[in-house]
Amino acid sequence: MGLILSLISFFDALILVVTGILGVDQVSQVVQGNTATAEQSAAASEELSGQSQLLKEMISRFKLKR
């Protein structure tokens, strides 16, 4: 989640620079796209976290003989 927030901050800073080059409408479209991507990444991260926890619980039932 920290990486996603860092990327969002990076894009926010980049927007300030790009605004002078592109029109505000284009920047708005880029921001919306980046926001959607960040939200999708966060959702996928949550899903993977849940799946990894489930896998961990399933694997914990097995014991290795040493």
GUGU-410699 format. One line per field, with one value per residue: residue number from 1; residue in one letter; z, y, x of N, C-alpha, C, CB in turn. Coordinates in Angstrom, 2 decimals. Glycine has a CB too. Layout:
num <- c(NUM,...)
residu <- c(A,...)
n_w <- c(Z,...)
n_v <- c(Y,...)
n_u <- c(X,...)
ca_w <- c(Z,...)
ca_v <- c(Y,...)
ca_u <- c(X,...)
c_w <- c(Z,...)
c_v <- c(Y,...)
c_u <- c(X,...)
cb_w <- c(Z,...)
cb_v <- c(Y,...)
cb_u <- c(X,...)
//
This chain:
num <- c(1,2,3,4,5,6,7,8,9,10,11,12,13,14,15,16,17,18,19,20,21,22,23,24,25,26,27,28,29,30,31,32,33,34,35,36,37,38,39,40,41,42,43,44,45,46,47,48,49,50,51,52,53,54,55,56,57,58,59,60,61,62,63,64,65,66)
residu <- c(M,G,L,I,L,S,L,I,S,F,F,D,A,L,I,L,V,V,T,G,I,L,G,V,D,Q,V,S,Q,V,V,Q,G,N,T,A,T,A,E,Q,S,A,A,A,S,E,E,L,S,G,Q,S,Q,L,L,K,E,M,I,S,R,F,K,L,K,R)
n_w <- c(0.00,0.66,-1.48,-3.48,-2.52,-2.62,-5.37,-6.15,-4.97,-6.41,-8.98,-8.53,-8.09,-10.56,-12.13,-11.59,-13.00,-15.60,-16.17,-17.14,-19.67,-20.99,-21.67,-19.16,-19.24,-20.40,-18.45,-16.36,-17.33,-17.32,-14.59,-13.65,-14.86,-13.62,-10.97,-11.10,-11.79,-9.53,-7.59,-8.54,-8.27,-5.49,-4.72,-5.88,-4.43,-1.85,-2.31,-3.00,-0.60,1.12,-0.10,0.22,2.98,3.39,2.03,3.64,6.01,5.10,4.43,6.89,8.11,7.39,8.39,8.45,8.51,10.32)
n_v <- c(-1.18,1.19,1.69,2.26,4.64,6.23,6.30,7.67,10.16,10.86,11.10,13.21,15.32,15.32,16.14,18.85,19.82,18.99,20.29,22.83,22.21,20.58,20.81,21.58,19.85,17.53,16.81,16.29,14.01,12.22,12.11,10.97,8.48,7.49,7.45,5.53,3.30,3.09,2.52,0.06,-1.43,-1.37,-2.80,-5.30,-5.95,-6.23,-8.45,-10.41,-10.51,-11.58,-14.08,-15.15,-15.39,-17.31,-19.48,-19.82,-20.69,-23.10,-24.55,-24.76,-26.94,-29.14,-31.16,-31.44,-34.18,-34.58)
n_u <- c(0.83,2.05,3.74,1.93,0.80,3.06,3.48,1.18,1.66,3.93,2.84,1.10,2.91,4.13,2.05,1.85,4.03,3.47,1.13,1.68,2.53,0.67,-2.87,-5.33,-7.51,-6.46,-4.61,-6.35,-7.63,-5.50,-4.96,-7.33,-7.15,-4.81,-5.65,-7.68,-6.15,-4.51,-6.45,-7.37,-5.05,-4.73,-7.01,-6.44,-4.17,-5.25,-6.89,-4.99,-3.61,-5.56,-5.88,-3.33,-3.23,-5.22,-4.04,-1.80,-3.02,-4.10,-1.80,-0.60,-1.69,-0.28,2.45,5.91,8.10,11.06)
ca_w <- c(0.00,0.70,-2.84,-4.22,-2.07,-3.16,-6.79,-6.26,-4.67,-7.55,-10.07,-8.16,-8.36,-12.00,-12.69,-11.50,-14.09,-16.89,-16.39,-17.99,-21.02,-21.55,-21.20,-17.91,-19.53,-20.61,-17.15,-15.61,-17.84,-16.83,-13.15,-13.49,-15.22,-12.57,-9.79,-11.33,-11.74,-8.12,-6.89,-8.97,-7.66,-4.07,-4.62,-6.19,-3.29,-0.78,-2.71,-2.87,0.82,1.63,-0.65,0.84,4.34,3.26,1.67,4.84,6.91,4.53,4.50,8.29,8.52,7.06,9.22,7.83,9.42,10.23)
ca_v <- c(0.00,2.33,1.94,2.90,6.03,6.93,6.53,8.72,11.42,11.16,11.58,14.54,16.26,15.36,16.91,20.27,20.12,18.72,21.24,23.91,21.71,20.09,21.50,21.08,18.71,16.35,16.44,15.70,12.64,11.41,11.93,10.00,7.17,7.07,7.13,4.24,2.27,2.95,1.84,-1.34,-2.05,-1.56,-3.89,-6.54,-6.20,-6.75,-9.79,-11.30,-10.65,-12.53,-15.40,-15.65,-15.79,-18.58,-20.49,-20.04,-21.51,-24.44,-25.21,-24.98,-28.24,-30.16,-31.19,-32.14,-35.03,-34.26)
ca_u <- c(0.00,2.96,4.22,0.83,0.70,4.23,3.22,0.18,2.36,4.79,2.01,0.61,3.99,4.32,0.94,2.19,4.96,2.84,0.03,2.17,2.78,-0.59,-4.06,-5.88,-8.38,-5.63,-4.06,-7.46,-7.83,-4.37,-5.17,-8.42,-6.60,-3.88,-6.44,-8.34,-5.12,-4.12,-7.54,-7.36,-3.87,-5.03,-7.98,-5.73,-3.30,-6.10,-7.31,-3.83,-3.34,-6.53,-5.58,-2.10,-3.59,-5.94,-3.05,-0.99,-3.83,-4.22,-0.49,-0.23,-2.22,0.69,3.65,7.03,8.90,12.49)
c_w <- c(0.00,-0.68,-3.64,-3.82,-2.57,-4.64,-6.99,-5.99,-5.82,-8.70,-9.77,-8.45,-9.85,-12.67,-12.65,-12.64,-15.44,-17.20,-17.30,-19.43,-21.70,-21.06,-19.93,-18.14,-19.71,-19.28,-16.31,-16.04,-17.33,-15.35,-12.91,-13.81,-14.15,-11.30,-9.93,-11.23,-10.30,-7.33,-7.27,-8.35,-6.18,-3.87,-4.88,-5.04,-2.13,-1.08,-2.54,-1.41,1.45,1.16,-0.02,2.28,4.32,2.94,2.88,5.83,6.40,4.67,5.94,8.80,8.27,7.96,8.50,8.87,9.22,10.67)
c_v <- c(1.25,2.70,2.66,4.36,6.85,7.26,7.65,10.08,11.84,11.74,12.95,15.61,16.42,16.19,18.40,20.70,20.02,19.71,22.38,23.50,21.31,20.96,20.84,19.87,17.43,15.87,15.77,14.26,11.72,11.11,10.89,8.59,6.63,6.69,5.78,3.10,2.02,2.21,0.36,-2.09,-2.32,-2.72,-5.24,-6.93,-6.78,-8.18,-10.78,-11.53,-11.67,-13.95,-15.99,-16.09,-17.14,-19.72,-20.83,-20.94,-22.95,-25.22,-25.55,-26.33,-29.37,-30.03,-31.99,-32.97,-34.67,-35.44)
c_u <- c(0.88,3.47,3.16,0.71,1.88,4.04,2.21,0.82,3.25,3.98,1.42,1.66,4.22,3.24,1.24,3.11,4.26,1.73,0.45,2.37,1.49,-1.75,-4.58,-6.77,-7.58,-5.05,-5.14,-7.70,-6.73,-4.55,-6.25,-7.94,-5.67,-4.62,-7.12,-7.33,-4.69,-5.19,-7.58,-6.19,-4.11,-6.00,-7.31,-4.81,-4.08,-6.54,-6.17,-3.47,-4.28,-6.25,-4.33,-2.36,-4.31,-4.97,-2.18,-1.74,-3.94,-2.92,-0.13,-0.75,-1.24,1.91,4.72,7.76,10.37,13.33)
cb_w <- c(1.22,1.62,-3.53,-3.97,-0.53,-2.97,-7.47,-5.27,-3.38,-8.01,-10.35,-6.67,-7.68,-12.57,-11.92,-10.15,-14.04,-16.91,-15.05,-17.44,-20.97,-21.16,-22.29,-17.20,-20.79,-21.60,-16.43,-15.80,-19.38,-17.08,-12.47,-14.38,-16.55,-12.28,-9.53,-12.72,-12.59,-7.49,-7.22,-10.51,-7.84,-3.47,-5.61,-7.49,-2.86,-0.59,-4.15,-3.60,1.53,1.22,-2.17,0.80,5.01,2.16,0.51,5.50,7.07,3.06,3.89,9.16,7.78,5.58,10.63,7.15,9.15,11.10)
cb_v <- c(-0.01,2.03,0.62,2.16,6.09,6.09,5.25,8.48,11.28,9.90,10.59,14.56,15.81,13.94,16.61,20.58,19.17,17.30,21.80,24.44,20.54,18.60,21.49,22.19,18.99,16.64,17.68,16.54,12.64,12.14,13.26,10.37,7.26,8.19,8.22,4.22,2.67,4.33,2.51,-1.42,-1.16,-0.27,-3.68,-6.39,-4.91,-5.84,-9.80,-10.72,-9.30,-12.13,-15.33,-14.59,-14.71,-18.49,-20.00,-18.68,-20.91,-24.36,-24.31,-23.85,-28.52,-30.07,-31.82,-31.14,-36.58,-33.03)
cb_u <- c(-0.95,4.13,4.61,-0.50,0.64,5.50,2.74,-0.99,3.19,5.53,0.90,0.21,5.29,4.32,-0.36,2.84,6.17,2.29,-0.47,3.47,3.75,-0.83,-5.14,-6.67,-9.20,-4.50,-3.50,-8.74,-7.86,-3.02,-5.55,-9.61,-5.86,-2.87,-7.49,-9.02,-3.91,-3.85,-8.88,-7.29,-2.63,-5.61,-9.14,-4.92,-2.60,-7.34,-7.82,-2.63,-3.47,-7.92,-5.41,-1.00,-4.48,-7.01,-2.17,-0.64,-5.23,-4.63,0.59,-0.78,-3.52,1.10,3.35,8.00,8.64,12.83)
//
